[in-house]
Amino acid sequence: MNFEQLNQSGWAKTYLLVDSDSQIAAIVDPVYDFMNEYLALIEARNLTLHYAIATHTHADHISACFSLRERTGCEYVMWKDTACMNVSKYLQEGDTLMLGSTPLKIHHVPGHTNDHVLIETPTHLLTGDFLFTGQGGVGRDDLPSGRLLSHWESLKKLELLDGEILVCTGHDPPGTVMQTLDWNRANNPVLKMTSFEQFETWQIKVTAGLGSVSKIKTALPANLFAEIPDVIPWMV
């Protein structure tokens, strides 16, 4: 499997997964701002896009998943209980999507949102906003459908995964080097916590320093209703 992070600017990460033999592709957490770049790349490499997957309902950018489905006919994939409309393929716990001969295993990890999933490939773990790199900890739980206790309980699912798998997050500062799960077990403060009280205190402190999500009033409705607004303020 070929694996690549596509976005050349910003903190949001989008991953392209390609089965080496068949040239069948999946794109995970695509950002609408870069839609034309994704389409050009798919055409230039003669890829067949089977899946556009959202790890969760995004509040900080507009997803390109539903637009990619319209343009390419691929499946728009999300967790079965998501509130997002126009999803064409719903995921359940333990599902495995086949990308050619490459398995993509699904783990439901509510917390940051109630529809959040991890995507486990044989070599990479795509964590969305559920887990960040090292000191980044985890995503905030104070946005719509976020739940602190659910996030804490979902972290237990990481205990069952191979420590050598490479954690690839949905957000991190530009230039961040992605690390293995074992590295994160040793360097991510959240993964070293032993009680929900510790986690709650950490989340409250970190979230207080983050402030509001500037794009939420445009991005969240767009993602829920699968509609691109006539005016996207940050793209004008």
C-alpha positions in Angstrom: 0.0 0.0 0.0 1.2 3.5 -0.9 0.5 6.1 1.8 0.7 9.9 1.5 -0.3 13.0 3.4 -1.6 15.4 0.8 -2.2 18.9 2.3 0.7 21.2 1.9 -0.5 24.0 4.2 -2.6 24.3 7.4 -2.9 21.9 10.3 -5.5 19.6 8.9 -4.2 16.3 7.5 -5.6 14.4 4.6 -4.3 10.9 3.7 -4.3 9.1 0.4 -4.1 5.3 0.5 -3.5 3.4 -2.7 -3.5 -0.3 -3.2 -0.2 -0.9 -5.1 -1.5 -3.6 -7.4 -4.9 -2.3 -8.4 -4.4 1.5 -8.1 -7.6 1.6 -6.1 -7.6 4.5 -3.7 -9.1 5.9 -0.6 -8.9 9.4 0.7 -9.3 10.1 4.4 -10.5 13.4 5.9 -10.3 15.4 2.6 -10.6 19.2 3.0 -12.8 21.0 0.6 -10.3 23.9 0.2 -8.0 21.4 -1.6 -10.7 19.7 -3.7 -9.3 20.6 -7.1 -5.8 19.4 -6.1 -7.2 16.0 -5.0 -9.0 15.6 -8.3 -6.0 16.6 -10.4 -3.8 14.1 -8.5 -6.3 11.3 -8.9 -6.4 11.9 -12.6 -2.7 12.4 -13.1 -1.9 9.1 -11.3 -4.8 7.2 -13.0 -6.2 6.2 -9.7 -9.7 4.8 -9.1 -11.2 6.4 -6.0 -13.4 3.9 -4.1 -13.7 5.6 -0.8 -13.9 9.1 0.6 -13.8 8.6 4.4 -14.5 11.0 7.2 -13.2 9.9 10.5 -15.8 12.1 12.2 -18.0 15.1 11.8 -15.6 18.0 11.4 -16.3 21.4 12.9 -13.2 23.2 11.8 -13.2 22.7 8.0 -15.6 21.6 5.3 -15.3 18.0 4.3 -14.7 17.2 0.6 -16.2 13.7 1.0 -19.6 14.5 -0.3 -18.2 16.6 -3.2 -15.8 13.8 -4.1 -18.7 11.4 -4.3 -20.6 13.8 -6.6 -17.5 14.2 -8.9 -16.1 10.6 -8.9 -18.9 8.3 -7.9 -16.9 7.0 -4.9 -18.5 5.9 -1.7 -18.8 8.5 1.1 -18.0 6.6 4.2 -18.8 7.4 7.9 -19.9 5.7 11.1 -23.4 4.3 11.1 -24.9 6.7 13.6 -23.4 9.9 12.2 -25.8 12.9 11.8 -24.2 13.8 8.5 -26.4 13.5 5.4 -25.8 11.9 2.0 -23.4 9.2 3.4 -23.5 6.3 1.0 -21.7 3.6 3.1 -22.0 3.3 6.8 -19.5 1.7 9.1 -20.0 -0.6 12.1 -17.5 -1.7 14.9 -15.1 -4.3 13.5 -15.9 -3.7 9.9 -13.1 -4.1 7.4 -13.1 -2.2 4.1 -11.0 -3.8 1.4 -8.9 -1.4 -0.6 -8.0 -3.9 -3.3 -6.0 -6.4 -1.3 -5.4 -4.0 1.6 -7.7 -4.3 4.7 -8.8 -1.1 6.5 -10.1 -2.1 9.9 -12.6 0.2 11.7 -12.7 1.0 15.4 -15.5 3.1 16.9 -14.0 5.6 19.4 -16.6 8.1 20.5 -15.4 11.1 22.6 -14.2 14.0 20.4 -17.5 13.3 18.5 -19.9 10.4 18.9 -19.3 9.3 15.4 -15.5 9.1 15.5 -13.7 6.1 14.1 -10.1 5.0 13.8 -8.9 3.4 10.6 -6.3 0.7 11.0 -4.2 -0.4 8.1 -1.5 -3.1 8.3 1.1 -0.3 8.8 -0.7 2.9 9.8 -3.4 4.0 12.3 -5.4 7.0 11.2 -6.7 8.7 14.4 -8.5 11.8 13.2 -8.9 14.1 16.2 -9.1 11.2 18.7 -5.3 11.1 19.3 -2.6 13.6 18.4 1.2 13.3 18.4 3.2 13.4 21.7 2.5 16.5 23.7 -0.5 17.3 21.5 -2.4 14.8 23.5 -5.9 14.3 22.1 -8.7 16.4 20.5 -11.0 18.6 22.5 -14.3 17.2 23.7 -16.3 20.5 24.1 -17.7 20.6 20.6 -21.1 19.2 19.4 -21.6 15.5 20.5 -18.2 15.5 22.3 -18.0 13.6 25.6 -15.1 13.6 28.0 -15.9 10.2 29.7 -16.5 8.5 26.3 -13.2 9.7 25.0 -11.4 8.4 28.1 -13.1 5.0 27.8 -12.4 4.8 24.1 -8.6 5.2 24.7 -8.7 1.6 26.0 -9.0 0.4 22.4 -5.5 1.6 21.8 -4.2 -1.0 24.3 -5.1 -3.8 21.9 -3.1 -2.4 18.9 0.4 -3.2 17.8 2.9 -0.7 19.2 4.8 -0.5 15.9 1.9 0.9 13.9 2.5 4.5 12.8 0.0 7.0 14.2 -1.2 9.5 11.6 -3.3 12.2 13.1 -6.0 14.5 11.7 -4.3 17.7 13.0 -0.8 18.6 14.1 1.5 21.6 13.5 3.1 21.7 10.0 6.3 19.7 10.1 5.2 17.3 12.8 6.9 13.9 12.3 4.4 11.1 12.8 5.5 8.5 15.3 4.6 4.9 16.3 1.9 4.0 18.8 4.7 2.8 21.3 6.4 6.2 20.9 3.2 7.9 21.7 2.6 5.6 24.7 5.9 6.9 26.1 5.5 10.6 25.0 1.8 11.5 24.9 0.7 12.7 28.3 -2.8 11.4 27.9 -1.7 7.9 27.2 0.2 7.9 30.5 -2.7 8.9 32.6 -4.3 6.4 35.1 -7.6 8.0 36.0 -10.5 9.9 34.4 -10.0 12.7 36.8 -6.5 13.3 35.4 -7.9 13.3 31.9 -10.7 15.7 32.8 -8.4 18.2 34.5 -6.0 18.1 31.5 -8.8 18.5 28.9 -10.4 21.5 30.8 -7.0 23.3 31.0 -6.1 22.6 27.4 -9.5 23.5 26.0 -9.6 26.8 27.9 -6.4 27.8 26.1 -7.8 26.9 22.6 -10.7 29.3 22.5 -13.6 29.1 20.0 -13.5 27.3 16.6 -13.5 30.1 14.1 -14.9 28.1 11.2 -17.6 26.2 13.0 -20.6 28.3 12.0 -19.8 27.6 8.3 -18.2 24.2 8.4 -20.5 22.3 10.8 -23.7 22.9 8.9 -22.0 22.3 5.6 -20.8 18.9 6.8 -24.1 17.9 8.5 -26.2 18.8 5.4 -23.7 17.8 2.7 -24.0 21.2 1.1 -21.3 23.6 0.0 -22.3 27.2 1.0 -22.5 29.9 -1.6 -19.8 31.8 0.3 -17.0 30.3 2.2 -15.5 33.2 4.2 -11.9 31.9 4.3 -11.8 31.1 0.6 -13.1 34.5 -0.6 
